Amino acid sequence: MTDRRTDSIPALLIYTLYKAVLMPLRIFGKIGRIASEEVVLQLIKSKCVPVLLYGLEACALNKSQVASLDFVVNRFFMKLFNTNNIDTVKACQEFFSFELPSEQLAKRVVKFESKVNTV
């Protein structure tokens, strides 16, 4: 079985991370502490994470690149909940049922590869 995912991803990843960092900050800047955490996280789930993951299932990412995706989300949680403790961040992610990009990407890669292999 050949790997149909592309290896030329640095520019795509850099652009995606750039957009994924700016979008949550813009949302947070607009609504700040006015909206509840649930509302902010729903906006992040529906508007930012899809941008972060767009097209990456077709790319062969290494561990550090996938960790960079999770880093963006973890840092946003730290800002939203005003903490630097990663255990607190993990607890908040679990409480709000927020999947990390690495978990979502793994599911998307399986789905992508199954579609490609059936063609």
Short mmCIF file of the C-alpha atoms (twelve columns), coordinates in Angstrom:
data_MODEL
# 
_entry.id   MODEL 
# 
loop_
_atom_site.group_PDB 
_atom_site.id 
_atom_site.type_symbol 
_atom_site.label_atom_id 
_atom_site.label_alt_id 
_atom_site.label_comp_id 
_atom_site.label_asym_id 
_atom_site.label_seq_id 
_atom_site.Cartn_x 
_atom_site.Cartn_y 
_atom_site.Cartn_z 
_atom_site.pdbx_PDB_model_num 
ATOM 1   C CA . MET A 1   0.000   0.000  0.000  1 
ATOM 2   C CA . THR A 2   1.422   3.363  -0.968 1 
ATOM 3   C CA . ASP A 3   1.127   6.469  1.138  1 
ATOM 4   C CA . ARG A 4   -0.803  9.001  -0.942 1 
ATOM 5   C CA . ARG A 5   -0.334  11.788 1.558  1 
ATOM 6   C CA . THR A 6   2.063   14.508 0.508  1 
ATOM 7   C CA . ASP A 7   5.379   15.192 2.231  1 
ATOM 8   C CA . SER A 8   5.595   18.853 1.220  1 
ATOM 9   C CA . ILE A 9   3.740   20.480 4.090  1 
ATOM 10  C CA . PRO A 10  5.896   23.107 5.817  1 
ATOM 11  C CA . ALA A 11  4.267   26.092 4.104  1 
ATOM 12  C CA . LEU A 12  0.758   24.706 4.590  1 
ATOM 13  C CA . LEU A 13  1.430   23.966 8.263  1 
ATOM 14  C CA . ILE A 14  2.915   27.397 8.932  1 
ATOM 15  C CA . TYR A 15  -0.027  29.135 7.232  1 
ATOM 16  C CA . THR A 16  -2.543  26.921 9.046  1 
ATOM 17  C CA . LEU A 17  -0.953  27.543 12.441 1 
ATOM 18  C CA . TYR A 18  -0.825  31.265 11.741 1 
ATOM 19  C CA . LYS A 19  -4.546  31.349 10.910 1 
ATOM 20  C CA . ALA A 20  -5.403  29.046 13.805 1 
ATOM 21  C CA . VAL A 21  -3.617  31.302 16.291 1 
ATOM 22  C CA . LEU A 22  -5.145  34.517 14.983 1 
ATOM 23  C CA . MET A 23  -8.745  33.352 14.790 1 
ATOM 24  C CA . PRO A 24  -9.155  32.414 18.478 1 
ATOM 25  C CA . LEU A 25  -7.420  35.622 19.512 1 
ATOM 26  C CA . ARG A 26  -9.785  37.655 17.342 1 
ATOM 27  C CA . ILE A 27  -12.806 35.849 18.758 1 
ATOM 28  C CA . PHE A 28  -11.502 36.286 22.282 1 
ATOM 29  C CA . GLY A 29  -10.739 39.950 21.591 1 
ATOM 30  C CA . LYS A 30  -14.254 40.609 20.311 1 
ATOM 31  C CA . ILE A 31  -16.230 38.863 23.022 1 
ATOM 32  C CA . GLY A 32  -13.612 38.680 25.769 1 
ATOM 33  C CA . ARG A 33  -15.083 37.937 29.161 1 
ATOM 34  C CA . ILE A 34  -18.615 38.895 28.097 1 
ATOM 35  C CA . ALA A 35  -19.490 35.421 26.781 1 
ATOM 36  C CA . SER A 36  -19.342 32.255 28.837 1 
ATOM 37  C CA . GLU A 37  -16.567 29.717 28.396 1 
ATOM 38  C CA . GLU A 38  -19.060 27.349 26.750 1 
ATOM 39  C CA . VAL A 39  -19.884 29.912 24.065 1 
ATOM 40  C CA . VAL A 40  -16.231 30.729 23.404 1 
ATOM 41  C CA . LEU A 41  -15.290 27.051 23.161 1 
ATOM 42  C CA . GLN A 42  -18.211 26.334 20.830 1 
ATOM 43  C CA . LEU A 43  -17.007 29.128 18.554 1 
ATOM 44  C CA . ILE A 44  -13.477 27.723 18.649 1 
ATOM 45  C CA . LYS A 45  -14.771 24.206 17.867 1 
ATOM 46  C CA . SER A 46  -16.951 25.343 15.001 1 
ATOM 47  C CA . LYS A 47  -14.834 28.110 13.439 1 
ATOM 48  C CA . CYS A 48  -11.170 27.692 14.370 1 
ATOM 49  C CA . VAL A 49  -10.438 23.979 14.657 1 
ATOM 50  C CA . PRO A 50  -11.741 23.241 11.140 1 
ATOM 51  C CA . VAL A 51  -9.346  25.895 9.791  1 
ATOM 52  C CA . LEU A 52  -6.528  24.384 11.823 1 
ATOM 53  C CA . LEU A 53  -7.174  20.901 10.449 1 
ATOM 54  C CA . TYR A 54  -8.151  21.816 6.886  1 
ATOM 55  C CA . GLY A 55  -6.398  19.538 4.429  1 
ATOM 56  C CA . LEU A 56  -3.904  18.169 6.943  1 
ATOM 57  C CA . GLU A 57  -5.251  14.627 6.681  1 
ATOM 58  C CA . ALA A 58  -3.620  14.537 3.241  1 
ATOM 59  C CA . CYS A 59  -0.233  15.489 4.712  1 
ATOM 60  C CA . ALA A 60  2.296   13.238 6.390  1 
ATOM 61  C CA . LEU A 61  2.884   15.101 9.662  1 
ATOM 62  C CA . ASN A 62  5.614   14.129 12.082 1 
ATOM 63  C CA . LYS A 63  5.154   14.075 15.865 1 
ATOM 64  C CA . SER A 64  6.430   17.597 16.465 1 
ATOM 65  C CA . GLN A 65  4.116   19.038 13.814 1 
ATOM 66  C CA . VAL A 66  1.107   17.308 15.368 1 
ATOM 67  C CA . ALA A 67  2.228   18.522 18.802 1 
ATOM 68  C CA . SER A 68  2.296   22.072 17.396 1 
ATOM 69  C CA . LEU A 69  -1.398  21.750 16.581 1 
ATOM 70  C CA . ASP A 70  -2.169  20.697 20.158 1 
ATOM 71  C CA . PHE A 71  0.030   23.491 21.502 1 
ATOM 72  C CA . VAL A 72  -2.191  26.114 19.851 1 
ATOM 73  C CA . VAL A 73  -5.287  24.747 21.573 1 
ATOM 74  C CA . ASN A 74  -3.566  24.239 24.930 1 
ATOM 75  C CA . ARG A 75  -2.296  27.820 24.958 1 
ATOM 76  C CA . PHE A 76  -5.753  29.129 24.132 1 
ATOM 77  C CA . PHE A 77  -7.202  27.144 27.040 1 
ATOM 78  C CA . MET A 78  -4.514  28.616 29.305 1 
ATOM 79  C CA . LYS A 79  -5.546  32.097 28.257 1 
ATOM 80  C CA . LEU A 80  -9.279  31.405 28.499 1 
ATOM 81  C CA . PHE A 81  -9.086  29.856 31.963 1 
ATOM 82  C CA . ASN A 82  -6.249  32.082 33.196 1 
ATOM 83  C CA . THR A 83  -3.894  29.260 34.159 1 
ATOM 84  C CA . ASN A 84  -0.451  27.963 33.277 1 
ATOM 85  C CA . ASN A 85  -1.068  24.497 34.685 1 
ATOM 86  C CA . ILE A 86  -1.381  21.871 31.946 1 
ATOM 87  C CA . ASP A 87  -3.282  19.547 34.302 1 
ATOM 88  C CA . THR A 88  -5.941  22.240 34.739 1 
ATOM 89  C CA . VAL A 89  -6.073  22.668 30.971 1 
ATOM 90  C CA . LYS A 90  -6.510  18.907 30.468 1 
ATOM 91  C CA . ALA A 91  -9.278  18.842 33.094 1 
ATOM 92  C CA . CYS A 92  -11.064 21.731 31.366 1 
ATOM 93  C CA . GLN A 93  -10.735 20.038 27.983 1 
ATOM 94  C CA . GLU A 94  -12.229 16.866 29.424 1 
ATOM 95  C CA . PHE A 95  -15.016 18.737 31.214 1 
ATOM 96  C CA . PHE A 96  -16.024 20.594 28.049 1 
ATOM 97  C CA . SER A 97  -15.521 17.488 25.837 1 
ATOM 98  C CA . PHE A 98  -12.973 19.330 23.711 1 
ATOM 99  C CA . GLU A 99  -10.921 16.966 21.555 1 
ATOM 100 C CA . LEU A 100 -7.364  18.000 20.813 1 
ATOM 101 C CA . PRO A 101 -6.489  18.534 17.158 1 
ATOM 102 C CA . SER A 102 -4.204  15.476 17.243 1 
ATOM 103 C CA . GLU A 103 -7.159  13.277 18.207 1 
ATOM 104 C CA . GLN A 104 -9.403  14.784 15.546 1 
ATOM 105 C CA . LEU A 105 -6.656  14.588 12.933 1 
ATOM 106 C CA . ALA A 106 -6.075  10.889 13.649 1 
ATOM 107 C CA . LYS A 107 -9.762  10.193 12.956 1 
ATOM 108 C CA . ARG A 108 -9.698  12.309 9.811  1 
ATOM 109 C CA . VAL A 109 -6.577  10.520 8.498  1 
ATOM 110 C CA . VAL A 110 -8.266  7.119  8.920  1 
ATOM 111 C CA . LYS A 111 -11.370 8.376  7.115  1 
ATOM 112 C CA . PHE A 112 -9.277  9.970  4.334  1 
ATOM 113 C CA . GLU A 113 -7.162  6.859  3.808  1 
ATOM 114 C CA . SER A 114 -10.212 4.605  3.695  1 
ATOM 115 C CA . LYS A 115 -11.780 6.846  1.025  1 
ATOM 116 C CA . VAL A 116 -8.556  6.960  -1.006 1 
ATOM 117 C CA . ASN A 117 -8.014  3.216  -0.766 1 
ATOM 118 C CA . THR A 118 -11.528 2.441  -2.013 1 
ATOM 119 C CA . VAL A 119 -11.065 4.527  -5.177 1 
# 
